[in-house]
Amino acid sequence: MNKGEVMAVDIGSKSINILVGNEKKINICDSIPTPENSIRNDKIVDSEAIYNALNQFRKDKGIYTRNIAFAIHGQDIIIRHTDIPVMKLKDVGKSAMWEISQFLPEQGKNHYVDYEIVDNLKKDKAKLYKVVVVAAPKDKVNKFVDISQKLGMEIQFIDVASNCVARVFKGVYSHDNSNESIGIIDIGSKSSSFIILDKGKLFMEKEVPFGIINVINEIKNKFDMDVETAYTYFLTKFNLAQIDLESDIQRKVKELFDMLLTNFENVVHFYASGKAKKTLDKIYVIGSGCEIYGIEGYIRDYLDTHTQIVNSTEDIYTSSQFPYGSDFKFYVNAFGLLLRKE
């Protein structure tokens, strides 16, 4: 392995997506099943099982780098956007951390807090830093630390999934600045997220506790199927662009997705409040939701916005080299880890 390589790990409830490389070239791009009952509500509850899975993956792939990075998910991650007057950088950190502590139990005693200056602003003649502040529960973060120590690897960073996604899609605005506002929808197994970038910078994220498993459970109960059969049935028999409203189960599936998109529609309304344009310029779809027949057209029609499934790095204008045949849409979070500069 080359110097500077990082093993970027994105642990989901169904699969663990892994990249090994750097921002210029990815040498390994692969997924392994998430060990059963090792993740609950976006939290690692069995770090030993995760360690064993990652350790076996390293052995199978001949990975020798000692650098590792993790993407972190969940509704228990607190993200705040704030404007702070220009001051010494060490004082910016103190100010940002004090502000977010006001929204945390016990003023953040049981949370790790980090921040990033994302922009310099001028507002009413005052110079300001635009800062993103993130707080994550210590017990959640410590699981990643425990796994890395067992692997004998050094954590380069643990980063929030929304930051990773923002880094990956930053180039869309750089390539074509008519795309001032873009949304990224990730429909996962147990939760879904909607991220809005404004001029290439993270504006906000909404995570909803709804995923493909909610639909699978409806199908499973309706037809008395096991989970895997219901999953296959959903991906092969349903088309969100051609729902038969005479069918009870198809109508129920549409209702579930309508509830999800209504949540995301409210996010767009919040973003567009006070703006002349009430829709986004473009929406990208990543993750497991891309496999749903008709998802592209369904989102386009519901949110009245041009929508595109991300199939390759060319769709987001990056020159990074991925192994041939890589299914990029599943590795966006992990790729965002490799793009982090510090």
C-alpha positions as CSV (number, residue, x, y, z in Angstrom):
1,M,0.0,0.0,0.0
2,N,1.1,3.5,-0.8
3,K,2.1,6.1,1.8
4,G,-0.8,8.3,2.8
5,E,-3.5,5.7,2.2
6,V,-6.5,5.7,4.5
7,M,-9.1,3.0,5.1
8,A,-12.4,4.9,5.0
9,V,-15.2,3.1,6.8
10,D,-18.9,3.8,6.6
11,I,-20.9,1.5,8.9
12,G,-24.6,1.1,8.1
13,S,-27.3,-1.1,9.5
14,K,-27.1,-3.5,6.5
15,S,-23.6,-3.1,5.1
16,I,-20.2,-1.7,5.8
17,N,-18.8,0.3,2.9
18,I,-15.1,0.6,2.7
19,L,-12.6,2.5,0.5
20,V,-8.8,2.3,0.7
21,G,-6.7,4.9,-0.9
22,N,-6.5,8.7,-1.0
23,E,-8.4,11.6,-2.7
24,K,-6.6,10.9,-6.0
25,K,-6.8,7.2,-6.3
26,I,-8.9,4.5,-4.6
27,N,-7.3,1.1,-4.7
28,I,-10.0,-0.9,-2.9
29,C,-13.8,-0.3,-3.1
30,D,-15.9,-3.0,-1.4
31,S,-18.7,-3.8,1.0
32,I,-19.2,-6.4,3.6
33,P,-22.4,-7.3,5.5
34,T,-22.9,-5.6,8.8
35,P,-22.8,-8.3,11.5
36,E,-26.3,-9.2,12.7
37,N,-27.4,-7.3,15.8
38,S,-24.2,-5.2,15.9
39,I,-26.0,-1.9,15.1
40,R,-29.1,-0.5,16.8
41,N,-30.5,2.9,16.1
42,D,-27.3,4.0,14.3
43,K,-25.2,3.0,17.3
44,I,-22.6,0.2,17.6
45,V,-23.8,-2.2,20.3
46,D,-21.4,-5.0,19.5
47,S,-17.9,-3.5,18.7
48,E,-16.3,-6.9,18.9
49,A,-18.4,-8.2,15.9
50,I,-17.6,-5.1,13.9
51,Y,-13.9,-5.4,14.7
52,N,-13.9,-9.1,13.6
53,A,-15.6,-8.2,10.3
54,L,-13.1,-5.3,9.6
55,N,-10.1,-7.4,10.6
56,Q,-11.1,-10.3,8.4
57,F,-11.7,-7.8,5.5
58,R,-8.1,-6.4,6.0
59,K,-6.7,-9.9,5.9
60,D,-8.7,-10.9,2.8
61,K,-7.7,-7.8,0.9
62,G,-4.1,-7.5,2.1
63,I,-4.5,-4.1,3.6
64,Y,-1.5,-2.8,5.5
65,T,-2.2,0.9,6.0
66,R,-2.5,1.8,9.7
67,N,-4.7,4.9,9.0
68,I,-8.4,4.6,9.4
69,A,-11.3,7.0,9.3
70,F,-15.0,6.6,10.1
71,A,-18.2,8.3,9.0
72,I,-20.7,8.8,11.8
73,H,-24.5,8.9,11.5
74,G,-27.6,9.3,13.6
75,Q,-30.3,11.6,14.9
76,D,-28.3,11.9,18.2
77,I,-25.6,13.9,16.3
78,I,-26.3,17.6,16.9
79,I,-25.2,20.0,14.1
80,R,-25.4,23.8,14.5
81,H,-24.7,26.5,12.0
82,T,-23.6,29.8,13.6
83,D,-22.0,33.1,12.7
84,I,-19.2,34.2,15.0
85,P,-17.4,37.6,14.9
86,V,-13.8,37.4,13.5
87,M,-11.4,36.7,16.4
88,K,-8.4,34.6,17.2
89,L,-9.0,31.0,16.0
90,K,-8.6,29.5,19.4
91,D,-11.4,31.8,20.6
92,V,-13.6,30.9,17.7
93,G,-13.5,27.3,19.0
94,K,-14.4,28.3,22.5
95,S,-17.3,30.5,21.3
96,A,-18.7,27.7,19.0
97,M,-18.4,25.1,21.7
98,W,-20.1,27.3,24.3
99,E,-23.0,28.0,22.0
100,I,-23.7,24.3,21.2
101,S,-23.4,23.3,24.8
102,Q,-26.5,25.3,25.6
103,F,-28.5,22.8,23.5
104,L,-27.0,19.7,25.1
105,P,-27.9,17.8,28.2
106,E,-25.6,18.7,31.1
107,Q,-24.1,21.4,28.9
108,G,-22.3,18.8,26.8
109,K,-20.6,16.9,29.6
110,N,-21.2,13.6,27.8
111,H,-20.6,14.8,24.3
112,Y,-17.5,15.4,22.1
113,V,-17.7,18.7,20.3
114,D,-15.8,19.8,17.2
115,Y,-16.2,22.7,14.8
116,E,-15.2,23.8,11.3
117,I,-15.0,27.3,9.8
118,V,-16.7,27.0,6.4
119,D,-16.8,30.6,5.2
120,N,-15.9,34.2,5.8
121,L,-18.9,36.6,5.7
122,K,-19.7,40.3,5.7
123,K,-23.0,41.0,7.3
124,D,-24.2,44.5,8.1
125,K,-20.6,45.7,7.7
126,A,-19.4,43.2,10.3
127,K,-16.9,40.5,9.5
128,L,-18.0,37.0,10.5
129,Y,-16.9,33.4,10.4
130,K,-19.6,31.0,9.3
131,V,-19.1,28.0,11.5
132,V,-20.5,24.4,11.6
133,V,-20.4,22.9,15.1
134,V,-21.0,19.2,15.8
135,A,-21.6,17.4,19.0
136,A,-21.7,13.6,19.2
137,P,-22.3,11.4,22.3
138,K,-19.0,10.2,23.8
139,D,-20.3,6.6,24.2
140,K,-21.0,6.5,20.5
141,V,-17.6,7.9,19.4
142,N,-15.7,5.7,21.9
143,K,-17.0,2.6,20.1
144,F,-15.0,3.7,17.0
145,V,-12.0,4.4,19.1
146,D,-12.3,0.9,20.6
147,I,-12.5,-0.8,17.2
148,S,-9.5,1.1,15.8
149,Q,-7.4,0.2,18.9
150,K,-8.3,-3.5,18.5
151,L,-7.3,-3.2,14.8
152,G,-4.0,-1.6,15.8
153,M,-4.9,1.3,13.6
154,E,-4.7,5.1,14.1
155,I,-7.8,7.1,13.7
156,Q,-7.2,10.0,11.3
157,F,-10.7,11.4,12.0
158,I,-14.3,10.6,12.7
159,D,-16.5,12.8,10.6
160,V,-20.3,13.4,10.3
161,A,-21.8,11.9,7.2
162,S,-23.4,15.2,6.1
163,N,-19.9,16.8,6.0
164,C,-18.6,13.9,3.9
165,V,-21.5,14.3,1.4
166,A,-21.0,18.0,1.2
167,R,-17.3,17.5,0.3
168,V,-18.1,15.1,-2.4
169,F,-20.8,17.3,-4.1
170,K,-18.9,20.6,-3.7
171,G,-17.6,20.2,-7.2
172,V,-21.1,20.3,-8.7
173,Y,-21.3,24.0,-8.0
174,S,-17.7,24.6,-9.0
175,H,-18.3,23.0,-12.4
176,D,-21.6,24.8,-13.0
177,N,-22.4,27.7,-10.7
178,S,-26.0,27.8,-12.0
179,N,-26.5,24.9,-9.6
180,E,-26.5,27.2,-6.6
181,S,-28.8,24.9,-4.5
182,I,-28.6,21.2,-4.7
183,G,-30.2,18.5,-2.6
184,I,-28.8,15.0,-1.9
185,I,-31.2,12.3,-0.8
186,D,-30.0,9.1,0.8
187,I,-32.7,6.5,1.5
188,G,-31.0,3.8,3.6
189,S,-32.1,0.6,5.2
190,K,-33.5,2.1,8.5
191,S,-33.2,5.9,8.1
192,S,-33.0,8.5,5.3
193,S,-31.4,11.8,5.0
194,F,-31.7,15.0,2.9
195,I,-28.8,17.4,2.6
196,I,-29.0,20.8,1.0
197,L,-25.9,22.6,-0.3
198,D,-26.0,26.3,-1.0
199,K,-23.3,27.4,-3.4
200,G,-21.3,24.3,-2.7
201,K,-21.5,24.6,1.1
202,L,-23.5,22.6,3.6
203,F,-26.6,24.5,4.5
204,M,-28.6,21.9,6.5
205,E,-29.4,18.2,6.9
206,K,-32.6,16.4,7.9
207,E,-32.5,12.8,9.0
208,V,-35.8,10.8,9.2
209,P,-36.2,7.4,11.0
210,F,-37.7,5.9,7.8
211,G,-35.9,3.4,5.5
212,I,-36.5,0.6,3.1
213,I,-37.0,-1.8,6.1
214,N,-40.3,0.1,6.8
215,V,-41.6,-0.9,3.4
216,I,-40.2,-4.4,3.6
217,N,-42.1,-4.9,6.9
218,E,-45.4,-3.9,5.3
219,I,-44.8,-6.4,2.4
220,K,-43.7,-9.1,4.8
221,N,-46.8,-8.8,6.9
222,K,-49.1,-8.5,3.9
223,F,-47.8,-11.6,2.1
224,D,-46.4,-13.6,5.1
225,M,-42.9,-13.5,3.6
226,D,-39.5,-13.6,5.2
227,V,-37.4,-10.4,5.1
228,E,-35.2,-11.4,2.2
229,T,-38.1,-12.5,0.0
230,A,-40.0,-9.3,0.8
231,Y,-36.9,-7.3,0.0
232,T,-36.5,-9.0,-3.4
233,Y,-40.3,-8.6,-4.1
234,F,-40.1,-4.9,-3.4
235,L,-37.1,-4.3,-5.7
236,T,-38.5,-6.4,-8.5
237,K,-42.3,-5.9,-8.4
238,F,-42.7,-2.2,-7.4
239,N,-42.3,0.9,-9.5
240,L,-42.9,4.2,-7.7
241,A,-43.6,5.9,-11.0
242,Q,-46.4,3.5,-11.8
243,I,-48.2,2.8,-8.6
244,D,-51.5,0.9,-8.9
245,L,-53.8,2.7,-6.4
246,E,-56.3,-0.1,-6.6
247,S,-53.8,-2.3,-4.8
248,D,-53.8,-2.0,-1.0
249,I,-50.1,-2.8,-0.6
250,Q,-49.0,-0.5,-3.5
251,R,-51.1,2.3,-2.1
252,K,-49.6,1.8,1.4
253,V,-46.1,1.9,0.0
254,K,-46.8,5.1,-1.8
255,E,-48.2,6.6,1.4
256,L,-45.0,5.7,3.2
257,F,-42.8,7.4,0.6
258,D,-45.2,10.4,0.4
259,M,-44.7,10.9,4.2
260,L,-40.9,10.8,3.7
261,L,-41.0,13.2,0.8
262,T,-43.3,15.6,2.7
263,N,-40.6,15.8,5.4
264,F,-38.0,16.7,2.7
265,E,-40.4,19.1,1.0
266,N,-40.7,21.0,4.3
267,V,-36.9,21.3,4.4
268,V,-36.9,22.8,0.9
269,H,-39.6,25.3,2.0
270,F,-37.5,26.3,5.0
271,Y,-34.4,26.7,2.8
272,A,-36.4,28.7,0.2
273,S,-38.2,31.0,2.6
274,G,-37.4,34.6,1.6
275,K,-36.0,33.5,-1.7
276,A,-37.6,34.2,-5.1
277,K,-36.9,30.6,-6.3
278,K,-38.9,28.1,-4.3
279,T,-37.3,24.9,-5.6
280,L,-33.8,23.5,-5.7
281,D,-31.7,23.6,-8.9
282,K,-31.0,19.8,-8.7
283,I,-31.4,16.8,-6.5
284,Y,-29.1,13.8,-6.5
285,V,-30.0,10.4,-5.1
286,I,-27.4,8.1,-3.5
287,G,-27.4,4.9,-1.5
288,S,-29.7,1.9,-1.4
289,G,-32.7,4.0,-2.5
290,C,-31.3,4.2,-6.0
291,E,-32.3,0.5,-6.5
292,I,-36.0,1.3,-6.2
293,Y,-37.7,1.3,-9.6
294,G,-39.1,4.7,-10.4
295,I,-37.4,6.6,-7.5
296,E,-35.8,9.2,-9.8
297,G,-39.1,10.2,-11.5
298,Y,-41.1,10.0,-8.2
299,I,-38.8,12.4,-6.4
300,R,-38.6,14.7,-9.5
301,D,-42.4,14.9,-9.7
302,Y,-43.0,15.2,-5.9
303,L,-40.4,18.0,-5.3
304,D,-40.7,19.5,-8.8
305,T,-36.9,19.4,-9.3
306,H,-34.6,17.8,-11.8
307,T,-33.4,14.6,-10.2
308,Q,-30.5,12.3,-11.0
309,I,-29.3,9.0,-9.6
310,V,-25.5,9.2,-9.0
311,N,-24.0,6.3,-10.9
312,S,-20.3,7.3,-11.2
313,T,-17.8,9.9,-10.2
314,E,-18.3,11.6,-13.5
315,D,-21.8,12.7,-12.3
316,I,-20.2,14.8,-9.6
317,Y,-17.2,16.1,-11.6
318,T,-14.3,14.5,-9.6
319,S,-11.1,13.3,-11.2
320,S,-10.5,10.7,-8.5
321,Q,-9.8,7.2,-9.9
322,F,-12.0,4.4,-8.7
323,P,-11.5,0.7,-9.5
324,Y,-13.3,-0.3,-12.6
325,G,-16.9,-1.4,-12.0
326,S,-17.3,0.3,-8.6
327,D,-20.8,1.2,-7.7
328,F,-20.0,4.8,-6.6
329,K,-23.5,5.6,-5.2
330,F,-22.9,3.4,-2.2
331,Y,-19.5,4.9,-1.3
332,V,-20.2,8.6,-1.1
333,N,-19.8,8.9,2.7
334,A,-16.5,6.9,2.6
335,F,-15.2,8.9,-0.3
336,G,-16.0,12.2,1.6
337,L,-13.7,10.9,4.3
338,L,-10.8,10.6,1.8
339,L,-11.4,14.2,0.6
340,R,-11.0,15.7,4.1
341,K,-7.9,17.9,4.1
342,E,-7.1,17.9,7.8
